[in-house]
Amino acid sequence: MKLILRNLFTWIALLMSLTVHAKNSPFFSSNDYVKALKKVTDIMVNDVTSPVAASRYYAYITIAANEVLAGFSRDGANSFLTLLNGFKQIDVLQIPNTENNKELSAILLVFKMGEKLLPSGYLLKTSIDSLLVVASKKGISKTTINNSVAYVEAAVQQMLPYIKSDGFASLANLRRYTPVTGDAYWQPTQPAFMVPVEPHWNSLRTFILDSAQQFKPLPPAVYDTNTTSVYFRQLKEVYDISKKSNAANNAVAMFWDCNPFAVQQMGHVQFGLKKISPGGHWIGITGIACITKKYSLQKTVQVHALVSVVLADAFIACWDEKYRSNRVRPETAINKLIDHRWHPLLQTPPFPEYVSGHSVASTAAASVLTKIFGENFSFNDNTEVEFELPVRKFASFNAAAAEAAVSRLYGGIHYRDAIDEGIWQGKKIGEYSIKKLNNYFKMISTQ
């Protein structure tokens, strides 16, 4: 009899501990959050999502996840309310969160936002169903799971007006872009001769910047076929580097290719090679850093949100310059002026050359990550392993960003000034974002 009672009390104690655990302890970790974002990234790769569109998706998904967690604090101290342009109209914090699990809610939110925003978001339903099954197996009660689902769905609905007001829906109604006639200007390139990607992206609302034009790079070198001109010397540099290519430079170029539009041609058949976007690569690096430092799920969500909004602004500002200067790509100019048979190592992306998007976005992201993790945070970048590229080790985020920038010269798709001015613009965007969100960065550093 005593043995039976002892076992009964043991089971009661276990059930009580599970109930308390469900309310107070983290059933899900930062690793689970990073994995959830990776599944969203996989959907973007499947959809051949452009670099600019990917940055927009990451921003809204991570902002929403941050707000869901902020809803669990009494004062909403972790919220981006009033910090991001136009975001004060959202009131996610007023959604009741009694008997919800905040970790489950944050990860579920990633899937639910992806399901709502991405063209193939419906593919995330399997991930959603699996997450809820895992939550149940971990001991989270059915009531808590149902409440968390309701909380997340309400949060998604409250995010939509903010998302829909950024100007994206109007892009399809704007005048179709026609390439400008003239040797100095961008023209579609082989093999697919694609139409230009998002020529009106600069019309979208920025998140932190005052406007897309806030940090305008210097104008590019003037197109000049004189062999002593600044422009022609830069053009010749691209050509000469490609002719003297070595394994080390080629490895750098391939690692940072991140071209969702790559097209392979075999005879008369063309097919796409699906790859991660530049923003997706830096989201991957952000996840690596958070897991390496063993950050809490909440801090991991906050860091991803900061990197994502800065990346989104970086692409808006970069695209503003691309379609203002509208400069010809090296491939087009070299074929006309130097060698009609020449092809770059990397496939030329379908949009104007100046400035380098990798240089802007990478430098901006590295600025944010350096502010959070420090100047000498070394890491192994395995983001591209799934695309059959080896792991690369970096001594710092800035070192990785510098390599990403120069990779475009090694790949034959950017001139030197597009890289240098892109780095300048990315640094300015990063510095400004850190200054404007200074209190938020301080809060993260004290957690």
N, C-alpha and C positions, 0 to 999 in steps of 0.2 A: 504493500500500500504506500509506504514511504517513497519507494522508487517511482511509483506512478505519479505521486504528487510532485516529486522533485522534477520529473520530466515535464509535467504540466506547467510548473512554474518557469522552467527553462524556456519552453515554447512561448509562453506569455511574455517573458522578458525579451525574447528575440523579436517577437512581433512589435512590441513597444519600441524597441530600438530601431527597427525598420521604419516605423511611423515617424519617429523623431528625425531619423536620417533623411527621410523623404522631404521633410520641411526645412531642415537646416544645413545639411551637408551636400557637397558637390558630387552628384552622381556622374556628371560629365566634366571633362577637363578641357584645357586649352587645346590639347591634341585633337579632341573630338571636333572642336570648332574649326581648326585648321583643315581637318579632313572634310568637313562639310563644305567649306569654301572651295576645296579642291574639286569636289563633285560638281559644284557650280561652274568652275573653270572648265571642266571636261565638257559640259554642255555648251559653253561658249566656243570651245574648239570645234565641237561637232557642228555648230551653227555657222562656222567661219565668221565669227564676230570681229568687226573691225577694231583697231586699237582704241579709237575714240569711244565707240559704243561700249566696249568692254570696261573702260574706265568709268563710264557713267553707271553701268550696272554695279560694279564693285562699290562705288560711292553710296548709292542708295541702299544696297543690301547691308553694308556694314554700319551705316548711320542708323538704320532701323534696328539692327541688333543692339547697338549701343543704347538706343532709347528704350528698348524693351527691358534691358538691365537697369537703366536709370529709373524705371517705373517701380523698382523694388526698394528704392531709397526714399526716405521721407521728404528730403529737401530737393531731390532730383539733382544732386550735385554733379552727377556724371553726364548730364544731358547736354546736348549741343544747342538747346533752345537759346535764341538770341545771338548765338555765335556764328551761325552760318547764314548766308544771304537768303532772306525770305523764310527762314525756318521757324520764326516765332509764331506763325499761323498754325503750327501743329501742336496738339495737346495730348500726346501719347501718354503722358504721365498720369492723366486722370482716369485711365482705364483701370477698373478694379483688379487687384492682383492677389486677393485673398486665396490662400490654399493653392497657389501656383508654384511650380518649380522653376526658379529663374534660369538655371543652367539649361534645362530642357527647352525652355522658352526661347533662349538665345539661339540655340542650334536649330530648333524647328523654324525659327524666323528666317534663317538663311535659306532654308529649302522653300519656305512659303513665298518669300520675296522673289527667289529665282523662278519659282513656278509661275508667278504672276508677270514677271518682266521679260523673261527670255522667250524667244520664239519657240524653242523646243523645251520650255520649262516643264511641260507635262511629264517629261521623262524623269523628273525628280520625285514623282509620286511614290515610286518604289523605295526611294531613300526615306521619304516621310513615313511610310508604313513600317519600314524596318526600324527606324528610330523609335517609334512608339512601342513596338514590340520589345526592343531593348530596354526602354524605360520601365516597362512593366516587369521585365525579368530582373531589373535592378532593385525592384521593391517599391517603385513609385505607385501610389494607389491609383485606381481607375478614375476616382474623382479628381485627383490632382492633375492627372494627364488630361482629362477632359477640360478642366479649367484652364490649363496651360494652352491647350489648342485654341480655346475660345479667346483667350487673351491675345495670342499671336495673330489670329485672324482679324480681331478688332484693330490691332496695331497696324497691320498691313493696310486695312481700309483707311485708317487715319493718315497713313503715309502717302496714299495715292494722290490727294489733291496737291500736295507739295511737289510730287514727282511730275504730275501732269502740267504744272505751271512753269516748267523750266524752258519751254520753247521747243522741245523736241518734236512734239506733235505737228508743229507748223512747218517743219523742214521739208516735208513731202510736197507742200503747196508753194514753196519758193521756186523762183525761176530756175530752170535747168541750166547747169553750168556747161558752157561750150569752151573748149580749149582755145586760147588766144593764138592767133596766127603770128608766126615770127620765130626765128631760130633761137631767140633768147628765152622763150617761154616753154613751159612744160607741155609735153605731148605724151599720149598713151604709148606704152612700151610693150615689146614682145615678152612672152609668147601669146598672152591672152588679149593684149591691148584693151585692158579694162577701163571703164569710165572712172573719173576721179571720185575718190571717197570723201563724202561729206564736205562739200565746199562751203557750206553755210554753218559749220559747227561753231564758229565764233559767235553766232547769235544766241547760243544757249546761255542761260543764267550761270554765272560762276558761283562757287561755293564760298570761297574766302576772298579771292581777288575782287577789287572794285570793278574791274572790267577785263575783257580779254586783251585790251590794248595797254594795260597798266605798265607792263615791262616790255616795251617794243625793242627788239634787237636792232642793231645798226643795219642799214640796207646792205644787201649782198654785193660782192664785187660786180661791177658792171660788165655785162657780156661784151667781150671784145676779142676778135679772132687774131689780133696782133700777137705774135708769139712772145712778145716781151710784156704783155699786159698782165695785171694781177690775176684776172680771170683765167687767161690761158695757162699761166703757170700752175694754177690750182688744178685745172683740167688735166694738164700733163702729169701732175703729181699722182692723180688717181690712176692714170694709165701706167705710169712707170712702176708704181707699187704693185699693180696687178701683174706686171711682167716679171717682177722680182719676188713674187710671192714665195713665202716659205711656210712650212708646216705649222709653226707657232702662230703666225698671223692668221693663217687660214682657220686654225682651231678657234681662235678668238672670234673671228667673223661668224663662223657657223654656230658657236655657242649662243651668241646674242642675236641671231637672225630674227627669231620671233615674228615671222611674216605669215599671218593667217591666210594670205592670198597666193601663196606659192603654187605655181601650176607646173606640172611635169608634162612634157610632150614626148610621145613615142610614135614616130611616124606621123600619121594623120590624127592620132588620138591624143586628147588632152585630159588630164585628171588632176584634181587638187591634192596637195599635200597639206593636211591639216596640222597647224602648229599653234602654240600658245602665243598670246599677244604680249607686247612689252610690259604692259601693266600687270598682266597675269604672272609674268616672270617675277616682278617686284613684290607682288602679293605672296608669291611662293617664298621669296627671301624673307619677307616679314614673318611668315609662319615659322620658318626655320629659326629665326632669331628668338621668337617668343618661346618656342619649345626648348631651345638650348638654355635659355635663362630660367626655365621652369616658371613662367609667369602664370598667375591665376587666370581663369577663363575671363573674368571681367577685365583685367588689364590687357589681355590678348585682344579682346573685342575692341577696346579703346584704341590700342595701337594700330590695329588694322583700319579702323575708321579714319584715324588721322592720316595715315599713308594714302588711303583711298581718295579722300577729298582733295588732297594735294595733287595726286596723280591726275584726277579729273580736271582740275584747274590747269595743270601743266599742258594737257592735251588741248584744251580750249584755247589757251594762249598760243601754243605752237601752231595750231591749225589756222589761227587768225593771221599769223605771219606767212604761212605757207601759201595761202591764196591771195595775199597782198603782193608779195614779191613774185610768186608764180614762176620760179626759176626752173630752167630746163635741167633734166637729170644728166649726169655724166654719160650714161649709156647713149643717149640721143646725140649729144654733142661730140663725143669721141667717134661715133660711127660716121658723123658728117665731116669732121675736121681732121681726124688722125688715122682711124683704122675702121673701115666699114664692116669688118668681120669680128670686131672685139665684142666680148660679152663680160659683164661683171661676174665675180664669184657668186654673189648673192643675186637673187632675182629682184629687179627694181620694183618697189611698191607703187601702187597706182594713185599717186598724188604728188604735188610739186615738191621740189627738193629742199628749199630753204625755209626754216631751219631744221636740223636733225631732231626728229621726235624722240629717238632714243637718248640723245644728249640732254634734252630738256627734262623728260620724264625721269630718267635715271638719276640725274643730279638733284632734282627736287625731292624724289623719294629718299635718296641717300642722306639729304640734309635732315629730314625728319627722323630717320632711323638713327643717325649719328647723335642727334639731340637726345634721344631716348636711351640708346645703348652705349654711347660713348665713341670716342675717336678711334679706338684700337680694338674694336669688336671683330675678331676673326671668325670666319664661318666657312663651312663647306657647302657650296651651292649645288644641290642635286636636282634642281628644278627641271633640267632638260634630259635627265636620264631616260625618261619614258620615250623621248624622241631619239634615242640611241646616241646620245652625246655624253661624254664622261663628266664626272664631278669636277668642279673647279674650286680651288681654295682661294679665299681672299683675306687679306689682312685687315680690311675695313670696308665699310659700305662705300666710302668715297673712292676707294681703289676699284671696287666693282663698277661703280658708275663711270669712272674714267675709262675703264676697259670697254664698257658698253658703248661709250661715245666714239672712241677711236675705231671700234669694230666696223663702223659704217664706212670708214675710209678704206680699211682692209678689204671690205666686201665690195668696194667699187661702186657704191650707190650714193655717196655724199662727198662734197668738197670740204676742204679744211675749214673755211670760214663758217660753214653751216654747223659744223661740230663745235667750234670755239664759241660762236654766238649762242648756240643751243645750250652749252654749259653755263654761259652767263645768265641766260634767261631762267634756266632751271634753278640756279643758285639764288637768284633774286626772288623767285616764287617761293622757294623753300624758306629763305630768311624772313620774308614778309609773313608767311603763314605762321611760322614759329612765334614771331613778335605779336601778331594779332591774337593768337590763341595761347599766349604766354601763361596765363593762369591755368589753363587746361593741362599744359605740359608740366607745370609745377605740381599739379594735383597727381598726375601719373607718377612722377618721380618720388612722391612721398608714400605711395601705396606699397 
